[in-house]
Amino acid sequence: MGQGSFEGRVAIITGASRGIGYAAAEEIVRRGGRVTITGRDADALAAAVKELGGPGVALGIAGKADDADHARSVVEATIAEFGRIDHFVANAAVNPVYGPILEAPPAAIRKVFDVNIIGAVEWIRLVHGAWMKEHGGSIVTMSSVTGLGASPGIGVYGVSKAALIALTQQLAVELAPTIRVNAIAPGVVKTKFAEVLYAGDEEGATAPYPLKRLGVPSDIGSAVAFLLSDDSAWITGQTLVIDGGLTVPLGDMQQH
């Protein structure tokens, strides 16, 4: 991947006090950009802002990703602080329900879609209206390999991530030619969010991966920066799968 500059550019990244979101923010700042990051924990955000370079480089605003008033205040504060919004990363997500879909409480299903889909739409609507409609930009949504097929045990989450891929494709057409929209579909990445999927048996969780390791946040953060930057200027509406080879079709090995 290239090393496109973010000099003079500004990104908003939701769910970025740690993990994948923070890794993306770190990479953008490393390449000269400025960032606004969000999350639910004000103390964690303050620590992340300090690590990223402090005021003038990073702005942290605490709130819930599915709160439209919070989203609006973040967009307004970013324009006030940095004067522009060139990039947006819809990274915040929730998964409060496990098990078969038909056993999931309707309220939990609604929460997943409120954050993972409706929330993403609202954030994009706001950054579009505040800056990108007139000036262009690029957007990355954070899907998952669970959105590429059936995902036993986390089906509600997987369906929401499949919807996010469809949303990405739709917006890539609707917002072209001045705004690019792409998705990333990671496998299991070693973050607090995904810890339930590997804690206690990381060796077992790693076994299906041809590269024999789980992802780390920087694996995804660098890809986010690539898709936001001019290095990917002719890429839109695509889903970049980053999963250590997990979803590579192996074929019928018995025939060879």
Secondary structure, 3 states (H helix, E strand, C coil): CCCCCCCCCEEEECCCCCHHHHHHHHHHHHCCCEEEEEECCHHHHHHHHHHHCCCCCEEEEECCCCCHHHHHHHHHHHHHHHCCCCEEEECCCCCCCCECHHHCCHHHHHHHHHHHHHHHHHHHHHHHHHHHHHHCEEEEEECCHHHCCCCCCEHHHHHHHHHHHHHHHHHHHHCCCCEEEEEEEECCECCCCCHHHCCCCHHHHHCCCCCCCCECHHHHHHHHHHHHCHHHCCCCCCEEEECCCCCCCCCCHHHC
